[in-house]
Amino acid sequence: MKRFVTMIVDKLKQELFAPQGGPIILAQIENEYDTIQRAFREKGDSYVQWAGKLALSLNANVPWIMCKQRDAPDPVINTCNGRHCGDTFYGPNKRNKPALWTENWTARYRVFGDPPSQRSAEDLAYSVARFFSKNGSMVNYYMYYGGTNFGRTSASFTTTRYYDEAPLDEFGLQREPKWGHLKDVHRALSLCKRALFWGVPTTLKLGPDQQAIVWQQPGTSACAAFLANNNTRLAQHVNFKGQDIRLPARSISVLPDCKTVVFNTQLVTTQHNSRNFVRSEIANKNFNWEMYREVPPVGLGFKFDVPRELFHLTKDTTDYAWYTTSLKLGRRDLPMKKNVSPVLRVASLGHGIHAYVNGEYAGSAHGSKIEKSFVFQRAVSLKEGENHIALLGYLVGLPDSGAYMEKRFAGPRSITILGLNTGTLDISQNGWGHQVGIDGEKKKLFTEEGSKSVQWTKPDQGGPLTWYKGYFDAPEGDNPVAIVMTGMGKGMVWINGRSIGRYWNNYLSPLKKPTQSEYHIPRAYLKPKNLIVLLEEEEGNPKDVHIVTVNRDTICSAVSEIHPPSPRLFETKNGSLQPKVNDLKPRAELICPGKKQIVAVEFASYGDPFGACGAYFIGNCTAPESKQVVEKYCLGKPSCQIPLDSIHFSDQNDACTHLRKTLAVQVKCA
């Protein structure tokens, strides 16, 4: 035991004080010292606690962070992950530790079979303001950039488009208003920094569900207030320091000087936008396909009595592995009635299989992110004599979280044939041949050189385990590029030999739509002429697959008469809050991306419009001159501001005199 203790101490010393590196994470060495772990647990002291004490004994003055563990030992800092750490975090377990929010989920990563993940900009801003008003020190967004899981890098069942609802979407484009509204909440917090850094908080009750958290620096005028309405359904008016202030439902207003509202989490002053996928004329011209279909193997070597576990078999070199076996059946084994067919049943631990019987495709089945295991059952055609069964097991990523990930298993565990005259036949231990990967992978059909090793033919109506090859010209412009996999089932895509990830169009969400249809092609992967190769596992047909460019050139604004001025219009000078402009009345602001200009006003209504960017509708009333006024301020400009002051709109025939009006605008940039 002493020898193991010495090994850990030496390891910690080496890593903690190495000039080229910082601290190691305790979990990284945990697996190396299972013996020490068991011994200390038997003594009633957890390994992690002991390791923390050991780090202290080495005078390791380093900031270690452990997410979501309340009893994290010194010097480890316990932190919070989630959506509302301002309300759910129990706080640091020592007074000398800061309150850290290590993962503020801007939405949720997607998995195949799920509907889109949503989290509004308003909810995000509320959570951030709430956390800092309650002594938060740092917030880290997970994710801030959506990103793409190119190749086989995604975790189990996770989509190739990883976190598209982030402030920067998969293509690196700003998703508004999430990007701008978060920028505004941090601008508002920055205006409060003196009071937050040096002040002392006081909580005041303003109503049944309303409160004020006031930060005041003793002996100075530095003061910042956070007025919260925690009623999730109704707006409320509160009296704060002699002012009547309206708080929308479930919102926080930020007052950097305890007098001026510069931001409300529920009232978005930044612009909105909508993403567009535009079919490329150049890339889709003369876009022709050729095909090569794989043949399921028979009588493979590398034999074992039972099918091998799939993770261990593939060793993360491929998604695929073949399992083959043969069995002889006599005339008396087969069903006598013509309307009775044998059934092949495969109970699998995940993630999916494609089954072939005597060279014919029998079907496929798969699990899900929640339940990896599944049972495949299909009627099959068996014959007198020798019958060949081939199962193509596949994985959809490695395990991503939880304990004992090395003990997650996948692949067939029980294979039986039902409906025979002689009863159910268990062939699980019939002797199975194995092959890691499929033929086209070994030949590298997705490369220019490898594609020459087989004979390609004109495509038919589609079939399982088919490779498709084509060429396309680089799309026009410099906008991001994507491929729309209309009509395809499941498989992978390569561009000029580089995998852009898995696609799975026929795994529908509860909304009866694919979880992901468009797949990102980085411009850096493209040449003037480009080789595209698809591996279709099921029975998709690529005739409707096409290349698109991506933009967010549809921009919008929706601002009402009750919106506060933007925090971008304020600054702090000599310790006091001051406006940058004289006119702080509400206004709609629009800025085109890049160097583009506003070329069309697609919607404008001053009244009670409703809807969202890309789908606005006129309500019960609207000012007839709305569009003309917006065109006057915006057409031909890269940006514009439209005042909401009613003097700019006709008051004649106004059916909304009793309403606080809203201006909703949608324009096109180019």
Disulfide bonds with the S-S distance in Angstrom:
Cys80-Cys85 1.97
Cys223-Cys258 1.84
Cys556-Cys613 2.03
Cys592-Cys669 2.07
Cys621-Cys656 1.12
Cys634-Cys640 2.07
